[in-house]
Amino acid sequence: MFEPISIKKFLNREHVGEYADVEFDTYIDDHGKEEVEDIRLPLHYFEGGEGEPLILVHGIGQSLYAWRNNFEELAKSFHVYAIDLPGHGFSGKPQMSYSIEEFALALESFMNVQELPAAHFCAFGEAAAYVLDFVMHNVNRAGRLVFISPMLTSNGGGVAKTKGLPSILGLTAGKMMLSENGVRGVLEDCYFDRTLVTDEVAKEYAMGLLDRDYKVIAKMCVGNFIDDDIKQNIHSVKNPLLVILGAEDKITGGQKSEFLQFPLAAASSLTVRNCGFFVNEEKPDKVNEAIVEFCKPKKQGKEA
């Protein structure tokens, strides 16, 4: 039904894919007075496969390139959408706050444009907050949830433990003096097997993080990552949830991640050995298998 998408098409220099014209209202501060602003932007995405919808949502400082090792395999079981969030990748970069609420509204608008009544979600890093906000305001539009190395404020159990958001790529992008070698060094700290940070991987991440406009957006993504309501109401999320962590993750702390301490109503976890922060990139086979098994459970046979 859909054209196969090769891994090469995920490279930033291969500008392919589709665009959805998303639109939502947000509030802006105009000299101390809140004004409603209509946000419109082209949202870049890849689509493939058949079956129940599954939306892949990357974190701050990434693009849909993050799913290059997962897309094709997941498309064998689901109708998959891999998106570039607003301000990231090839999506539009509108003037907005880049808050959790706005990213959630962008997800809602994308689903409306695609005429998706509901979908499963797989989110990486900070995007877990975007999906949680969406779920809390759209109870009937989300199915099963998979969070890979999820991050909320003050939930880093590793070296990045802070009083705010431990966004390793967001904070990296905000640095004024940054080079491709600097990006490579950050990525290597995020991997258990550093040999996987090839020239291609370093280049693709650097192309996004070194963009002048994105440096401003990254600071806004981190600075406006206000998740108090999410943490206070996370117990209300009843969707089946799978948390996937890397055992050697220096950023969230792996099994020491404070995300696991939240009162999650219907959650389970999977810890992948010999793996760092980018679990889906470093151990794609295990992650793909887990997502399919979790989001597409086998039907129980009829009792004799």
N, C-alpha and C positions, 0 to 999 in steps of 0.2 A: 504493500500500500504506500509506504513511504520510501524515499530514496535512502539507501544505506549511507551512513556518515562515517568516513574513515577518520582515524585519529589525526591525520595531517590537517583536516579541516578545522581542528580546534586551535591551530596556531594563529596568533593575532595577525600575522602577515597574510593569512588566508581569510580574507574578509567575506565570509559566506554566512548563510543562515537567513532567518526571517525577522521581521519587525512587527511588533504589536503597538498600536497607538493607545497608550494607557493615559488615563486622566483621573485625577482625584483632587479634592479640596483639602487644603491645609491652612494652618494659622501662622501668620508672620507677625513679628513685633515691629510695629511702626511707631517709633518714638514713644514707647510705653503703652501703646494701644494695639490690641490684637485685631488684625484684619484677616479676612478670609482670602486666600489666594488659590486660584485655579491652576494646578500643575498639569502640564501636558508634556509627554516625551515619547520618543520611539524606544521601545524596549526590545533589545536584541535577544534572540533565542534560537535554539536548535530543537527540532521535534523529530521523533522517530518511534516506531514500534506500534503495537496494538494492545488493547486490553484496558485495564483501569488506569486512569491518569496518575502519574508520579511526577512531581515537580522537584527539581534539584536546585537548591539555593546555596550559593557560595557565600563566604564570609567577607569581611572588610579586607580590601587590598587584593582581592582575587577577581576572577572572571569565570565564565563557564569552562575555561581551559582546565580548571581544577577537576572537572569530571571526565577528562579525556580517556581515563582508564576504566571508566564505569559505564559510560553512556551506551555503547553498543551492546554490552552484555545485559544491561537492565532493559534495553529496548526489546529483548527477546521475550520478556514477561509482562512489560507494561507499555502504555503509551506515554513516553517520557518527554518532558519539557525541561531543558537546561537553559536557564536564563542568565543574562547579565543584569545585575541589579542597577537601579538608577545611579548614574555617576561612575559606573564601572564598565570595563570592557568597551563594547561598541554601542552601549545604550546611551541615551541622551544625558546631558549633565545640566539639569535645570537649576535655577537658583531657588533652593529650598533649604531646610534645616538638616536634612539627612538624619532624621530621628528614627527611632524604632517604629513609631506610629506611622511615619510616612512610608517606610519600607513595607510595612504590613498592608497599607492602603494600596501600594503598587502591586503587591501580590493579588489582592482582591480584584483590582482593576484588570490585571492580566487574565485572571480566571473568567471575568465577565466578558472580556473581548474574545476569549477562546470558547466561550459558552460552556464552561465546565461547572456543573452544579457542585461538584466535590472532587477532591483529589487527595492522594497520599503525599506526604512531604518528606524529603530528605534534606537536612540542613547541616551546614558545616560551621563550626566556630560561633561567631557572634550572630549568625543568621538564625540560630536556635531562638533567640529573643524575637526576631522578626516573625517567625512562624508562630511562636507562642502568643504574641500579641494578636496575630490574625485569628488564631484558634479561639482565643477568649472573646473575640467580637463576632465570630462566624462559626458557632458551635456545630452547625450541621454541614459545613462545607469542607471539613477536614476528616480524613480517614485515619490511617496509621501514620505515626511519626517516627522518623529515624534521625537522631541527632549525633553527629560525629564530632568528637572533641568540643562539646558545647561550652560556651563561655557566657557568663553573666558578670556583673561587676563584683569584684572581690571574691571570685570563685576560682582563682588560679591556685593550684596546690603545688606548683613547681616554682622555678626561678622567677617567673613573671608575676608572682603574687603581689598585688598592690591594693590600694584603697579604691581604685577605680577599675576601669576595664583593662584587663591584661591583653590588649590587642597587639600582637607582635608585628603583624604586617601594617596595621593602621599607624602604629607609632613609628615604624620604620619609614613609611612613606612620608611622614611629616618632617623628617630630618632634612635640613637644608643641604648639607653636604652628603650626598648619597651617590654611589656609583653602582654599576652592574656587579662589580666584585663585592661591594658591600651587601648587595641583595643576596648574592650567592652565599656569603657567610651567614646571613640570617637564616636562609633556607636550610643550610647544612646543620644548623643548631636545631632545626625543627624535625629533621630526619634522624632515624636510628642508623640507617645505611646511607652514609653520605655520598657514596658513589652514584646514587640515584639522582643526585643534583647535577644533571648533565648540562652542557652548554646551552642546549635547547631550553631546558627548564628554567635556568637562570635568566636567559634572554627574555623568555615569555613573561615571567613575573616582573622583570625589570622594566619592560616596556610599559606596564601599567603603573608601577610604583614610582617611576621617574617622571611621569607626565606632570607638567607644571600645574595644570588645572586640578589634577587628582590630588596633588599635595594639599591643596586647600580643602578639597572634599574629604580627604582622609582625616584631617584634623576635626572637621565637623562631625564625621561619623563617630569618632571617639568621644569628642566633647559633648555631643548630644545623645549619647547612649545612656539614657536615664531609664532604668529598668525597675524602679521601686515597686510600681504597680504589679509588674509581672511576678516579682519575687513574693509579694504579699498574697497574690491570688493564684499562684501556680498549682495549688492544691485543687483548684476547680477544674483543671484540665483532666478529663476522664479518658481521653483517647489512648489506645494502646501505644506505648512509647518504648523504643529501643535506643539505648545510649551506647555508642561504640567508642572505645578509648584505646589509645596506644599504651602498652605497659611501660614503655620508656619515654613517654611524653614529658619533656621538660617544661612545657608551657602550662598545661592544665594540671600536671601532676599525675595523670593517668588515673589509677584507682583511688588516688588521694584527692581527686577533683572534688571541690566543694559542691559541684552541681549534683552529685549523688546524694548529698545530704538534704536536698529539698524534698518536701512531702509530695512525691510524685504518685498519683493515684494508681496508675496501671503501667508501671515501668519495669523494665528489665535491662540488664547491661551485658555487654560483651567486651572483654579486654583482649586485645590482639598482642601477642608476644613479639619481641624484637621489632618494635614499631614505635615511631614517634608521634608528633602532632598531626601530620598529614596522613592519617590512617588510610583514607580512600585512595591516595596516590601511591603510598608505599606498599600496601597490602591489598590491592584491588580485588583479587580473587576471593579472599575471605570476606571482604566488605560486600561485594556483589552477592555472594552466596547468602550472607546474613540478611541483606535487604529483601531478597526474593523470598527467603523462607519466612521472614517476619511479616512482610506486607502481602504475601500471597500464600497464606497457610493452606495446607492440604485439606481437602474436604474429607470429613469423616465418613467412613463407609457405613452403610446401613446395617443395623444389627439383625442377626438372623432370627 
